Amino acid sequence: MIFKQYEGRLLIRVLLLFVVVSFIAWLLVNAYFLYIIFVVPVLLYQLYDLYSLLKKAQDEVKEFAESVHYRDFSRYFNVKQAPAELQPLRAGFNEINSTFKVITKERETQYVYLQKILELVDTGILSYEVNDGEIAWMNETFKRLLGIPYLKTIHSLEKRDEQLYKEVLSLKSGENRIVKANTDKSVLKLLLSATAFQTDGKVFKLIAFQNVNEALDETEAQAWRKLLSVMTHEIMNSVAPISSLADTLKNRLQLSTAHLQNNDGSVEDLELGIETIKRRSEGLLKFAETYRNLNKITTLNVKKIQVLDLFENLHQLMQPTLEQKNIELEIILKDPAIALEVDMHLIEQVLINLLVNAIEAVKDKTEPRIVLSAYESGDHKTVIKVADNGVGMDEEVMDKIFIPFFSTRKTGSGIGLSLCKQIMLLHKGSIQVQSRPGEGTAFMLLF
C-alpha cells in the first residue's frame, strides 16, 4: 500500500511530463514558437523534479540496502522529516525493517529453543565441517559422555581416543555402528549415527553418540540367563540318572563280590570305575546347581541405607582376613550423608565379592593396598569404587570377566562377577571396570 502511493506520485509526474511534451509538440506543429519559450521552463522544471525524485529515492534505497547488508534492522527512517514524495518510501522501509526484526527474533528464539532441546537429550551430538574438520557445535551430553570439555577440530579427537576418531571419520551418512570409547573413568559402548547436510556452500557431518552400555548389558544378561537355564536343566536331567545308576551298580557289585572270582583284581577296578563315574556325576550336578543361582535372584528387598553403615559392616567383616594377609584397606567417604535405595544384602554380596577379588589380586604385592570409596558423580549418580594396586588385567581379559564360566583363577567358578552384574542390573545400575596390567584394577558400581 505504501509503495503504491509512491508509484502513484511518480505516475502523476510522468503523466504531467507527457502532457507538457505533447503540448510543446502541438505548438511546434502549429508554429506557435513564441509560446514554446514559456512552456520550455515548465518542461525543464518537470525533468529536474523527476530526476531529483528518482535521485532521492535511489539514495534512500541505497541506505536501506546498506542496512540490510549489515543486518542493521534496528535502523529507523524518519518519515516526518522526509519530503512528502519520499514519506511513503521511508514508511515502507520501516515496515520491512520491523518485519525483519520479527523474523530475526523468531529465528533466534527457535535457535535457542533447539539448543535447549539438544542440551536436554541424553544423546551426545557433534557437528563438524567435512573439509577442514572444524567443530561447528557439540552439546553438553557429548562433553559429559566422553569427558571432553572442548574440541577445536575433529582431528583433536585422535589424541584422546584414536580408535574412536577413526570410527567417526569412516562413518558414512545414514550409517549406524556400535563402537567402544575409552574415557578417563571407563570403557563405553556407543551407538554412532551419522548424517550430512550442506549450508553456505559448506558440507557438515553430524554424529550422534548414544550410550548403549546398559541396554547391551541387559540384553546380554537375559541371553545368558536363558542359556544357563536351559543348560543346567539339561545337565541335571541327564546326569542325575547316571549318578543314581552308578550308585545302584556299586551296591549290586558289593553284594555280588562273594560270588565273583577276584584273582586279577578286576572287582576292585570295577568298584573304582563306578566310584569315579559317581563322583564326576555328583560334581557335574553341583556345578549345574551353582550356576542355577544366577537365575534365582529376581526380586529385591529395597530399603534406604547409609553408605557409611554399609562400609562399616564390610570393614568389620573383612578386617580379620585383611589383617591376616597384611593388606591395607583405605575407606574414603567425603560425604557421610550419601544414601542409597538398594537391597543391602545383595549389594553387600557384590562388594564382598569385589573385595575378595581385590585381595587375590594384591596377594603378591610388597605393599598391598585396597581403596573402598563412594562419591556423587557429575551426572548425578552415586558411585561405589573398589580399587587395588594388584596385577591388573589386559583389555582382552576385561572384555570377558563378566561372562559366566570365565575365570582367571584356576579355582575360580566364573560366577562371582556375573552375579555382581546381574544384581546391579536388577538395581537399574551398572558395573564398570578399569585396569592396567601391573598397575591395578578398579571396579565402579553406578547407581
C-alpha positions in Angstrom: 0.0 0.0 0.0 2.8 2.4 0.9 4.8 1.7 -2.2 1.6 2.1 -4.3 1.4 5.7 -3.0 5.0 6.3 -4.2 4.2 4.7 -7.5 1.1 7.0 -7.8 3.1 10.1 -7.2 5.7 9.0 -9.8 3.0 8.2 -12.3 1.4 11.6 -11.9 4.8 13.3 -12.6 5.3 11.2 -15.7 1.8 12.0 -17.0 2.3 15.7 -16.4 5.6 15.5 -18.2 3.9 13.6 -21.1 1.2 16.3 -21.3 3.8 19.2 -21.4 5.9 17.4 -24.1 2.7 16.7 -26.1 1.7 20.4 -25.7 5.2 21.6 -26.9 4.9 19.2 -29.9 1.5 20.7 -30.8 2.9 24.2 -30.5 5.8 23.2 -32.9 3.4 21.6 -35.4 1.2 24.8 -35.4 4.2 27.1 -35.4 3.4 28.8 -32.1 7.1 29.3 -31.4 6.5 32.3 -29.1 4.5 30.2 -26.7 7.2 27.5 -26.7 9.5 29.9 -24.9 7.2 30.0 -21.9 6.4 26.2 -21.8 10.1 25.0 -22.0 11.0 26.2 -18.5 8.0 24.2 -17.2 9.4 21.2 -19.1 12.9 21.7 -17.6 11.4 22.1 -14.1 9.5 18.8 -14.5 12.6 17.0 -15.7 14.6 18.3 -12.8 11.8 17.4 -10.4 11.6 13.9 -11.8 15.4 13.5 -11.7 15.5 14.8 -8.1 12.8 12.5 -7.0 14.5 9.4 -8.6 17.9 10.5 -7.2 16.5 10.9 -3.6 14.7 7.6 -4.0 17.9 6.0 -5.2 19.8 7.4 -2.2 17.1 6.1 0.2 17.2 2.6 -1.4 21.0 2.6 -1.2 20.8 3.4 2.5 18.2 0.7 3.0 20.3 -1.8 1.1 23.3 -0.9 3.2 21.3 -1.5 6.4 20.1 -4.9 5.0 23.6 -5.9 4.0 24.9 -5.3 7.6 21.7 -6.7 9.1 21.0 -3.5 10.9 17.3 -3.9 11.1 17.2 -1.5 14.1 17.7 1.5 11.8 14.8 3.9 11.6 14.0 6.1 8.6 12.5 9.4 9.8 9.2 9.8 7.9 8.1 13.2 9.2 11.3 15.0 8.2 11.4 13.5 4.7 9.9 15.2 1.6 6.3 14.4 1.1 7.0 12.3 -2.0 9.6 10.2 -0.1 7.5 9.7 3.1 5.7 6.6 1.7 9.0 5.1 0.7 10.6 5.6 4.2 7.4 4.3 5.8 7.8 1.2 3.6 11.4 0.7 4.6 10.4 1.0 8.3 7.8 -1.7 7.8 10.3 -4.0 6.1 12.8 -3.5 8.9 10.1 -4.2 11.5 9.2 -7.4 9.7 12.9 -8.5 9.5 13.3 -7.8 13.2 10.3 -10.0 14.0 11.7 -12.8 11.7 15.2 -12.5 13.3 13.7 -12.6 16.8 11.7 -15.7 15.9 14.8 -17.4 14.4 16.8 -16.6 17.5 14.0 -18.0 19.7 13.9 -21.1 17.6 17.7 -21.5 17.7 17.8 -21.1 21.5 14.8 -23.5 21.8 16.6 -26.1 19.6 19.8 -25.6 21.6 18.0 -26.2 24.9 16.3 -29.3 23.5 19.7 -30.7 22.3 21.2 -30.0 25.7 18.4 -31.9 27.4 18.5 -35.0 25.3 20.6 -37.9 26.6 22.5 -38.3 23.4 25.8 -36.7 22.6 25.7 -34.6 19.4 28.8 -33.4 17.4 28.8 -31.4 14.2 31.9 -30.6 12.2 32.8 -29.3 8.7 34.0 -32.1 6.4 36.7 -30.1 4.6 38.7 -28.7 7.4 37.3 -30.7 10.3 36.4 -27.6 12.3 33.9 -28.2 15.1 30.6 -26.4 14.5 28.8 -27.5 17.6 28.7 -30.1 20.3 26.3 -30.4 23.2 26.9 -30.9 26.9 25.9 -34.5 26.8 28.7 -35.2 24.4 31.2 -33.4 26.6 30.0 -35.3 29.7 29.8 -38.7 28.0 33.4 -38.7 26.7 34.8 -36.3 29.3 35.9 -33.8 26.6 35.3 -30.2 27.6 36.4 -28.7 24.3 37.4 -29.7 20.7 38.6 -27.2 18.1 38.6 -29.7 15.2 37.5 -33.3 14.9 41.2 -34.2 14.4 41.8 -33.2 18.1 39.8 -36.3 19.0 42.7 -38.5 17.7 44.9 -37.6 20.7 42.1 -38.5 23.2 40.9 -41.8 21.6 42.5 -42.8 18.3 40.2 -45.7 17.6 37.0 -43.6 18.2 38.5 -40.9 15.9 39.0 -43.4 13.1 35.4 -44.8 13.6 33.9 -41.3 13.4 35.8 -40.4 10.2 34.9 -43.7 8.5 31.2 -43.5 9.4 29.1 -42.7 6.3 26.0 -40.6 6.2 22.9 -42.7 7.2 25.1 -45.5 8.7 24.9 -46.8 12.3 27.7 -48.5 14.2 28.5 -49.7 17.7 32.0 -48.8 18.9 34.0 -48.7 22.1 35.1 -45.4 23.6 37.8 -45.1 26.3 37.2 -42.4 28.8 39.1 -41.5 32.0 36.5 -43.4 34.0 35.5 -46.4 31.9 35.1 -48.1 28.6 31.8 -47.2 26.9 29.9 -48.9 24.2 28.4 -46.2 21.9 26.0 -46.3 19.0 27.2 -43.9 16.4 24.7 -42.5 13.9 25.8 -40.1 11.1 24.1 -37.7 8.7 25.3 -34.9 6.5 23.9 -31.5 5.4 25.1 -28.6 3.3 24.7 -24.9 4.1 26.5 -21.8 2.7 28.4 -24.0 0.3 29.9 -26.0 3.2 29.3 -29.7 3.9 28.8 -30.6 7.6 28.7 -34.0 9.2 26.6 -34.6 12.3 27.3 -37.5 14.6 25.0 -38.8 17.4 26.7 -40.6 20.2 24.3 -42.8 22.2 25.5 -44.8 25.3 24.1 -48.3 24.8 26.2 -49.9 27.6 23.2 -50.6 29.9 20.9 -51.7 27.0 23.5 -54.2 25.7 24.3 -55.4 29.3 20.6 -56.1 29.9 20.2 -57.9 26.6 23.4 -59.9 27.2 22.3 -60.8 30.8 18.9 -62.0 29.6 20.6 -64.2 26.9 23.0 -65.7 29.5 20.1 -66.3 31.9 18.2 -68.2 29.2 21.2 -70.2 28.2 22.1 -71.1 31.8 18.5 -72.1 32.5 18.4 -74.5 29.5 21.9 -75.8 30.2 21.5 -76.5 33.9 18.2 -78.1 33.2 19.6 -80.4 30.6 22.7 -81.2 32.7 20.7 -82.1 35.8 18.2 -84.2 33.8 21.0 -86.1 32.0 23.5 -86.5 34.9 21.1 -87.3 37.8 20.1 -90.8 36.4 23.8 -91.6 35.7 24.7 -90.8 39.3 21.8 -92.8 40.6 22.6 -95.7 38.2 26.3 -95.7 39.4 25.2 -95.9 43.0 23.0 -98.9 42.2 25.7 -100.6 40.3 28.1 -100.1 43.2 25.7 -101.6 45.7 25.0 -104.6 43.4 28.7 -105.2 42.9 29.4 -105.2 46.6 26.6 -107.8 47.1 27.9 -110.0 44.3 31.6 -109.8 45.4 31.4 -113.1 47.3 30.2 -115.0 44.1 32.9 -113.5 41.8 36.4 -114.6 41.3 38.8 -111.7 42.1 42.1 -113.3 41.3 43.3 -110.5 39.0 41.7 -107.6 41.0 39.0 -106.9 38.4 36.4 -106.3 41.1 38.4 -103.5 42.6 38.8 -102.0 39.2 35.1 -102.1 38.6 34.4 -100.5 42.0 37.0 -97.8 41.3 35.4 -97.1 37.9 31.9 -96.9 39.2 33.1 -94.7 42.1 34.7 -92.4 39.6 31.5 -92.2 37.5 29.5 -91.4 40.6 31.9 -88.8 41.8 32.1 -87.0 38.5 28.3 -87.1 38.1 27.9 -85.5 41.5 30.5 -82.9 40.6 28.5 -82.0 37.4 25.3 -81.8 39.4 27.0 -79.5 41.9 28.4 -77.4 39.0 24.9 -77.1 37.4 23.4 -76.2 40.8 26.0 -73.5 41.3 25.2 -71.8 38.0 21.5 -72.1 38.7 22.0 -69.4 41.3 22.4 -66.9 38.6 18.8 -67.2 37.7 17.4 -67.3 41.3 17.7 -63.6 42.1 14.6 -61.9 40.6 13.2 -59.6 43.3 14.8 -57.0 45.6 14.1 -56.0 49.1 14.8 -52.4 48.7 15.5 -50.1 51.6 17.2 -46.7 52.1 20.6 -47.3 53.6 23.6 -45.1 54.5 26.7 -45.9 52.6 28.6 -45.2 55.8 26.8 -48.1 57.5 27.4 -50.3 54.6 31.2 -49.6 54.7 31.4 -50.2 58.4 29.7 -53.6 58.0 32.2 -54.5 55.3 35.2 -53.4 57.2 34.1 -55.4 60.3 33.5 -58.4 58.1 36.7 -58.3 56.1 39.1 -57.0 58.7 40.3 -60.4 60.0 41.2 -61.6 56.5 42.9 -58.3 55.7 45.0 -58.3 58.9 45.9 -62.0 58.3 47.2 -61.2 54.8 48.7 -57.9 55.9 46.7 -55.9 53.4 45.9 -52.2 53.9 42.2 -51.2 53.4 41.6 -47.5 53.0 38.0 -46.2 53.2 37.2 -42.8 51.6 33.8 -41.2 52.1 34.0 -37.5 51.9 30.2 -37.1 52.3 28.9 -39.3 55.2 25.3 -38.4 54.3 25.4 -40.4 51.0 22.5 -42.8 50.9 21.2 -45.5 48.5 17.9 -47.3 48.0 19.1 -50.8 47.5 18.8 -54.4 48.7 21.5 -54.2 51.3 22.2 -57.9 51.5 22.7 -58.2 47.7 24.9 -55.1 47.5 27.0 -56.4 50.4 27.4 -59.7 48.4 28.6 -57.7 45.4 31.1 -55.7 47.4 32.4 -58.8 49.3 33.0 -60.5 46.0 34.9 -57.5 44.7 36.9 -57.2 47.8 37.8 -60.9 47.7 38.9 -60.5 44.1 41.0 -57.5 45.1 42.6 -59.4 47.9 43.5 -62.2 45.5 44.9 -59.6 43.0 47.3 -57.9 45.6 48.5 -61.0 47.3 51.9 -61.0 45.6 52.5 -57.2 46.1 55.1 -56.0 48.5 52.8 -53.2 49.7 49.2 -54.5 49.0 46.6 -51.8 49.1 42.8 -51.7 48.5 40.7 -48.5 48.4 37.0 -48.5 49.1 35.3 -45.2 48.3 31.9 -43.6 47.4 31.1 -40.3 45.8 28.5 -38.4 43.7 29.4 -38.2 40.1 28.9 -35.2 37.8 25.9 -36.9 36.1 24.0 -37.2 39.5 24.9 -40.9 40.0 26.2 -42.4 43.2 29.4 -44.4 42.6 31.0 -47.0 44.9 34.5 -47.8 43.9 36.8 -50.8 44.8 40.3 -50.2 43.6 43.5 -52.1 44.2 47.2 -51.9 43.2 47.3 -55.6 42.1 48.3 -57.4 39.0 45.7 -55.7 36.8 44.2 -57.0 33.5 44.7 -56.5 29.8 41.8 -55.4 27.5 41.1 -58.9 26.3 40.5 -60.2 29.8 38.4 -57.2 30.7 36.1 -58.0 27.8 35.4 -61.5 29.3 35.3 -61.1 33.1 31.5 -60.6 33.3 30.8 -63.7 31.1 29.6 -66.7 33.1 32.1 -69.6 33.4 35.1 -67.3 32.7 37.7 -67.0 35.4 41.4 -66.0 35.6 41.9 -68.3 38.6 42.3 -72.0 38.4 40.0 -72.5 41.4 37.5 -69.8 40.3 34.0 -70.7 39.3 33.4 -67.8 37.0 30.1 -67.0 38.7 31.1 -64.1 41.0 31.3 -61.1 38.6 28.4 -62.4 36.5 26.3 -62.4 39.7 27.5 -58.9 40.6 26.5 -57.7 37.2 23.0 -59.2 37.4 22.5 -57.7 40.9 23.5 -54.3 39.6 21.1 -54.6 36.6 18.3 -55.5 38.9 19.0 -52.2 40.8 18.8 -50.4 37.4 22.5 -49.6 37.8 25.7 -50.8 36.2 29.2 -52.1 37.0 32.3 -50.9 35.1 35.9 -51.8 35.3 39.2 -50.0 34.7 42.5 -51.8 34.7 46.1 -51.7 33.5 48.5 -54.7 33.7 50.9 -54.4 36.6 49.2 -51.2 37.9 45.9 -52.4 39.4 42.2 -52.6 38.9 39.2 -50.5 39.8 35.5 -51.6 39.8 32.8 -49.0 39.9 29.2 -49.6 40.9 27.0 -46.9 39.4 23.6 -46.3 41.0 
